[in-house]
């Protein structure tokens, strides 16, 4: 409610200024300029940030480039210099979501303590969950299809209540009973427990690809309004960048 009062009060002020200018006999062009200036004034920092971002993009085009797609990277070193490295939770999340033992077998992560954590897995590490996975994916796909049907039937005669009950009381318990997620989580925990810690970058074994996340420094006054960072992917074997992406985010005092 309070912000709305401020907006209404400011608009009233703008109309009052325009009214005074009209009474003073200013030309229409001046009235338009004054009105535009007053209406845009509260957003000066946002407009400035947009201008800085536009100028950066203009001088650093293209902001994204992909030379090729790698289906099976095998081994990756991931260095995040923007955030303070990966803590235990972050490393666990990366292992769980990326280290599948097929496409990616070795993952090295820079930790929050500036040490490097190596995780290795093969398909054997996921032997139990892989036995369950086909049945899990088939049932999960069926449940997703039923949920889509239930959403579509929401406003049809008869509704979708019975279908939702069937999904929640019959199919989802069956999916959970397969135990795929629990089995997969146990396998991930075993992989995570086998981590090897290296004190420095120079001690690491060779990897095929390196992913690095860095902040892009700008003039100090510009950094008050926008944030820029860059992620690069390097083919360590060929010693060449195969992809990069530069990002600019609005970061203004008003927001």
C-alpha positions in Angstrom: 0.0 0.0 0.0 2.8 2.4 0.9 4.6 2.1 -2.4 1.4 2.8 -4.2 0.9 6.0 -2.2 4.4 7.1 -3.2 3.7 6.4 -6.9 0.4 8.3 -6.8 2.0 11.2 -4.9 4.8 11.4 -7.5 2.4 11.3 -10.4 0.5 14.1 -8.7 3.7 16.1 -8.4 4.4 15.5 -12.2 1.0 16.8 -13.2 1.4 19.8 -10.9 4.7 20.7 -12.5 3.2 20.3 -16.0 0.2 22.4 -14.9 2.5 25.2 -13.7 4.6 25.0 -16.9 1.4 25.3 -19.0 0.3 28.4 -17.0 3.8 29.8 -17.6 3.2 29.5 -21.4 5.9 27.0 -22.2 5.9 25.6 -25.7 4.6 22.0 -26.3 8.0 20.6 -27.0 9.3 21.8 -23.6 6.3 20.3 -21.9 6.9 17.0 -23.5 10.6 17.1 -22.5 9.9 18.0 -18.9 7.2 15.4 -18.6 9.5 12.7 -20.1 12.3 13.7 -17.8 10.2 13.7 -14.7 8.6 10.3 -15.6 12.0 8.7 -16.3 13.9 10.2 -13.4 12.9 7.5 -10.9 14.4 4.9 -13.2 17.7 6.6 -13.9 19.8 3.8 -12.4 17.9 1.1 -14.4 18.3 3.0 -17.6 22.0 3.6 -16.9 22.5 -0.2 -16.2 20.8 -1.0 -19.5 23.0 1.4 -21.3 26.2 -0.1 -19.8 25.0 -3.6 -20.7 24.2 -2.6 -24.2 27.6 -1.0 -24.6 29.4 -4.0 -23.2 27.6 -6.4 -25.5 28.3 -4.1 -28.5 32.1 -4.2 -27.8 32.3 -7.9 -26.8 30.0 -9.5 -29.4 29.4 -12.4 -29.7 28.7 -13.0 -26.0 28.4 -16.7 -26.6 30.3 -19.1 -28.8 30.2 -22.9 -29.1 32.7 -24.6 -31.4 31.4 -28.0 -30.9 29.3 -30.3 -28.6 31.0 -33.0 -26.5 28.8 -36.0 -25.8 31.3 -37.9 -23.7 33.8 -35.6 -21.9 35.1 -38.5 -19.8 37.0 -36.2 -17.4 36.3 -32.6 -16.3 38.0 -30.1 -14.0 35.4 -27.5 -12.8 36.8 -24.3 -11.2 34.4 -21.7 -9.9 36.2 -18.5 -9.1 33.0 -16.4 -8.7 31.6 -18.2 -5.6 33.9 -19.4 -2.9 34.3 -22.9 -4.5 32.0 -25.9 -3.9 31.2 -26.8 -0.4 30.2 -30.4 0.6 26.6 -29.9 -0.4 27.6 -28.4 -3.8 30.1 -31.2 -4.5 27.5 -33.8 -3.7 25.0 -32.1 -6.0 27.5 -32.1 -8.9 28.4 -35.7 -8.4 24.7 -36.7 -8.2 23.7 -34.8 -11.4 26.8 -35.1 -13.6 29.0 -38.1 -12.7 27.2 -41.0 -14.4 30.1 -43.3 -15.1 29.4 -43.3 -18.8 29.5 -39.8 -20.3 31.5 -38.5 -17.3 33.8 -40.7 -15.3 36.1 -38.3 -13.5 35.0 -35.0 -12.0 37.3 -32.6 -10.1 35.8 -29.7 -8.3 37.5 -26.7 -6.6 36.4 -26.6 -3.0 35.6 -23.6 -0.8 38.9 -24.2 0.9 40.8 -23.9 -2.4 41.6 -27.6 -2.4 40.6 -29.8 -5.3 38.2 -32.8 -4.9 38.3 -35.7 -7.3 35.5 -38.1 -7.8 35.6 -41.1 -10.1 32.8 -43.5 -11.2 32.2 -46.2 -13.7 29.0 -47.9 -14.8 29.7 -50.7 -12.2 29.2 -48.1 -9.4 25.6 -47.8 -10.6 24.9 -51.5 -11.3 22.0 -51.8 -8.9 20.2 -48.7 -9.9 20.7 -49.4 -13.6 18.8 -52.7 -13.2 15.8 -50.7 -11.9 16.2 -47.6 -14.2 14.3 -49.0 -17.3 11.2 -49.9 -15.2 11.4 -46.6 -13.3 11.7 -44.5 -16.4 8.8 -46.3 -18.1 6.5 -45.9 -15.1 7.6 -42.3 -14.6 6.8 -41.5 -18.2 3.4 -43.0 -17.8 2.7 -41.0 -14.6 3.7 -37.8 -16.4 1.3 -38.6 -19.2 -1.5 -39.2 -16.7 -0.7 -35.9 -15.0 -1.0 -34.1 -18.3 -4.3 -35.8 -18.9 -5.5 -34.8 -15.5 -4.5 -31.1 -16.1 -6.4 -31.2 -19.4 -9.5 -32.7 -17.8 -9.7 -30.0 -15.1 -12.5 -28.1 -16.7 -14.2 -31.0 -18.5 -17.4 -32.7 -17.3 -16.6 -35.1 -14.5 -13.4 -33.2 -13.6 -10.1 -34.8 -12.8 -10.3 -35.7 -9.1 -10.6 -39.5 -9.7 -7.6 -39.4 -12.0 -5.5 -37.5 -9.5 -6.5 -40.0 -6.8 -5.4 -42.9 -9.0 -2.1 -41.2 -9.7 -1.3 -40.4 -6.0 -2.7 -43.5 -4.4 -1.8 -46.2 -7.0 0.9 -45.2 -9.5 3.2 -43.0 -7.4 3.4 -45.5 -4.5 4.4 -48.2 -7.1 7.0 -45.9 -8.5 8.4 -45.2 -5.1 8.4 -48.9 -4.3 10.8 -49.6 -7.1 13.4 -47.9 -4.9 15.3 -46.3 -7.8 16.0 -43.0 -6.2 17.0 -44.5 -2.9 19.4 -47.0 -4.6 20.9 -44.3 -6.7 21.5 -42.1 -3.7 23.3 -44.9 -1.8 25.5 -45.4 -4.9 26.3 -41.7 -5.0 27.1 -41.6 -1.3 29.7 -44.4 -1.8 31.3 -42.5 -4.7 31.3 -39.3 -2.7 33.0 -41.1 0.3 35.8 -42.1 -2.0 36.8 -38.6 -2.8 40.5 -37.8 -3.3 41.7 -34.4 -2.1 44.6 -32.5 -3.8 46.1 -29.4 -2.2 46.8 -27.5 -5.4 46.1 -27.3 -9.1 49.6 -28.5 -10.0 49.1 -31.8 -8.2 46.0 -32.8 -10.2 46.1 -35.7 -12.7 45.5 -34.7 -16.3 41.9 -34.2 -17.5 40.3 -33.8 -20.9 38.2 -30.7 -20.3 38.3 -27.7 -18.0 35.3 -25.6 -17.1 36.2 -22.2 -15.5 33.8 -19.6 -14.1 35.2 -16.1 -13.6 34.0 -12.6 -12.9 34.7 -10.1 -15.6 36.0 -6.9 -14.1 34.7 -3.5 -15.3 35.4 0.1 -14.3 34.5 0.5 -10.6 31.7 2.9 -11.3 30.1 0.4 -13.7 30.2 -2.4 -11.2 27.8 -0.5 -9.0 25.1 -1.1 -11.7 25.9 -4.4 -13.4 27.6 -7.7 -12.8 29.5 -9.5 -15.5 30.9 -13.1 -15.5 32.1 -15.6 -18.0 32.2 -19.4 -18.2 34.8 -21.0 -20.5 35.3 -24.6 -21.6 38.8 -25.6 -22.6 39.9 -28.8 -24.4 43.0 -29.5 -22.3 44.4 -32.0 -24.8 44.2 -29.5 -27.7 44.8 -26.5 -25.4 42.0 -24.5 -27.0 38.7 -23.0 -25.9 35.7 -24.8 -27.4 33.0 -22.7 -25.8 32.4 -19.6 -23.8 29.5 -17.6 -22.5 29.6 -14.0 -21.1 26.8 -12.8 -19.0 25.7 -9.4 -17.8 23.2 -8.9 -15.0 21.5 -5.7 -13.8 22.6 -4.8 -10.3 21.4 -1.4 -9.4 21.1 0.5 -6.1 17.4 0.7 -6.6 17.0 -3.1 -6.8 
